[in-house]
Amino acid sequence: MKYSNAIQNLAGEGAFEVLAKCKKMEAEGREIIHLQIGEPDFDTPKNISEAAIKAIKNGETHYSPSGGTIAARKAAPEYMAKTRNIDVGPKHTIIMPGVKPIIYSTMMATINPGDEVVVPNPGYPTYESVTNSIGAKAIPMHLKEEKDFRFDTEELKQLVNKNTKMLVINSPQNPTGGVLTKEDLQVIYELAEEYDFWVLADEIYSRIVYDHPFQSIGSIPGALKRSILIDGMSKTYAMTGWRLGFVVVPEEMAKYLFTFAINNFSCTNTFAQAGIVEGLTGPQDDVDKMMVQFKLRREAIVKGLNEIDGFTCHKPQGAFYVFPNITKTGYKSQELADMILEETGVACLAGTCFGKFGEGYLRFSYANSVENIEKAIKLIKEMLAKTKD
Ligand SMILES: Cc1ncc(COP(=O)(O)O)c(C=O)c1O
């Protein structure tokens, strides 16, 4: 039997492959330190879980409107308006089961086969995968360590042209922890105006920033008409398994996304959406506590990785990932990631899981305790010392 190009052109994801490998090793009795995982290790805040339990008990177990419950579609745009200083409401907003289906559906809503889509590289693999599935052409924007993994705006100017239909930005970024500045966003906006393209801004790590406040392209006057602003509950509120994302788009696109939702999943889990309302409008103490921990872990992992022979590690400005340069070890990224997992039981990802410009790097997630981070670093140090003998 034959399969479509659309499905065959979708790619897998390194993080899920490594997770499957780790589960197998754990079933065989190996102890694994998980530094590959892209999710907070904290529990979902209690008040949020209780709101969803209450919703179940109240019988909120039926279909909701396709775009989301009335309460969630009020809470989400209010949150976006407040955090980005923008004027948006329910008619610009739709709730979906996670940020991933939002990336998929908004790309589907705006890109045709043959169009060019500029994607960050190294970058979250879904952008390129969906671009390929649509039959469009992914143009990699090389994010460089010497530029703090931000966009080199001069280089970006060389990549965009009249065929560019979309530029994807992800700030704070997975996998590098890089963060775009207000000035970067201004240049991006001006290019988008000049060449008339969409900007898909995956802002899922918007609350996980360290030294500078988060900046959204949506805050630039005039930018909303060509921006797709995506955020969600997974990372900020440790709710990856709940599957909740939301997006702010021009009203016309929201209508298309409704039709997508109707044809694809009907609606997002109704009682889970009570968690959006409680999360976004309730107390934020748990988010603050989580950030205190992330800050401590960032210090521990950056310091520790820089002490490993052949590693140099940049201090990330956002998210909970570090992307150390490992070229001086003499190993290729995948080779070293495999060796670390097999010999020490520490799981991390090869930089190449995030595109060709990830060669020479590894990605570690610091969604794990300082104790485990320090243990992992000691094990890697010992392993590399042994291979030298
Ligand atoms: C940049 C980025 N976007 C989207 C997602 C997926 O988010 P969700 O769990 O809401 O589908 C992730 C998860 O790792 C991510 O890192």
The ligand as a Gaussian input file, in Angstrom:
#p B3LYP/6-31G(d) Opt

LIG

0 1
 C        9.560000      25.108000      21.708000
 C        8.467000      24.158000      22.049000
 N        7.258000      24.309000      21.488000
 C        6.260000      23.459000      21.750000
 C        6.417000      22.393000      22.613000
 C        5.264000      21.459000      22.846000
 O        4.378000      21.988000      23.759000
 P        3.032000      21.251000      24.165000
 O        3.354000      20.293000      25.269000
 O        2.139000      22.351000      24.649000
 O        2.494000      20.593000      22.948000
 C        7.654000      22.203000      23.229000
 C        7.885000      21.052000      24.100000
 O        8.964000      20.619000      24.377000
 C        8.703000      23.110000      22.944000
 O        9.917000      22.965000      23.495000

